[in-house]
Amino acid sequence: MLNMDSLMPMKPVFGPEGVCILESRHGTGFEMDETREDFFKVLYPFRGSGCLMAGGLRHRLNAGDVILVPPQTSHRIADSSPLSLYIVCAQPEFVNSISGAMSALGRLSQYSQPIWAAEMAGMIRSLLIELSGPTRGTPAWVTALAWQILGLIWRADRTRQTRPQTRGDTGLLTRERVAAYIREMPRRFHEEHDLDRAATRVGLSRRRFSQLFREAAGESWLQAIRRLRIGHAQKLLRETNHSVTAIAFQSGFDDLSHFHRVFRVRSEGFTPEAWRRRYRKPPASE
């Protein structure tokens, strides 16, 4: 990792995995010359504000935003207030090692404070520890973290929804963030363990998040989480030979007795074992 204050040029030093992180701290009066580089950059500002100019367009940079800049993209940054940001750099050979990623990540993409920004921040912190801790992490773990960072952007690009353009209407933007969270729930229901964490992910208070969630989904957050988890458990009971303990774990339950209680409430009083016997999908040979 390299540090930069004000006008010092930044030069990445790649490890054997083809990945590195730069920390950029801009001083007052910072100006960046237009540049074009031969590696991928993921920009994650955590303080300040500004714009990234590329292809004749201005992309706002605020804390919690994520921007992917592909190789050979001419760009420069102009600050509104001094920016501090991390830049995850990946060589094309590294990205090309992920099947299909080169074409999927081949254009500049901006995500304004996405609901997965906290997850991105956690991965960057983990990668920083691996790359610059007292003992450097294993190449496999560094590679896995970098793949996850790029994977978040790849998945977000595939499921991207148009964001409302009326920036003055903060209520509209807040509702869109809740709607985006709801769209992600079928993939992430097993990760969320409490309402406070879910509200934090969206950047709202518990009370406000609960109110907007119910308005958008027609049910409470807890009802939605349990519906998705039990639905997944029922699918596994019907279609697999996995043990009930394994199915509870895969469905997001850490406590087996709690899984049994919730399952019976949402499955007409059936235990998981009884539900499997009644609704088991017969093998293809039958």
CORGI-V544623 format. One record per run of one state. SS is the DSSP state (hx for helix, st for strand, lp for the rest). FROM is the first residue (numbers start at 0). LEN is the number of residues. Records with the same first field share a line. If there is no record, write none. Layout:
BEGIN
SS=FROM-LEN  FROM-LEN
END
This chain:
BEGIN
lp=0-1  5-13  25-5  31-3  35-3  54-2  62-3  69-5  96-4  104-4  111-5  132-6  158-11  188-6  202-3  217-3  239-4  250-5  266-5  279-7
st=1-4  18-7  30-1  34-1  38-16  56-6  65-4  74-17  108-3
hx=91-5  100-4  116-16  138-20  169-19  194-8  205-12  220-19  243-7  255-11  271-8
END
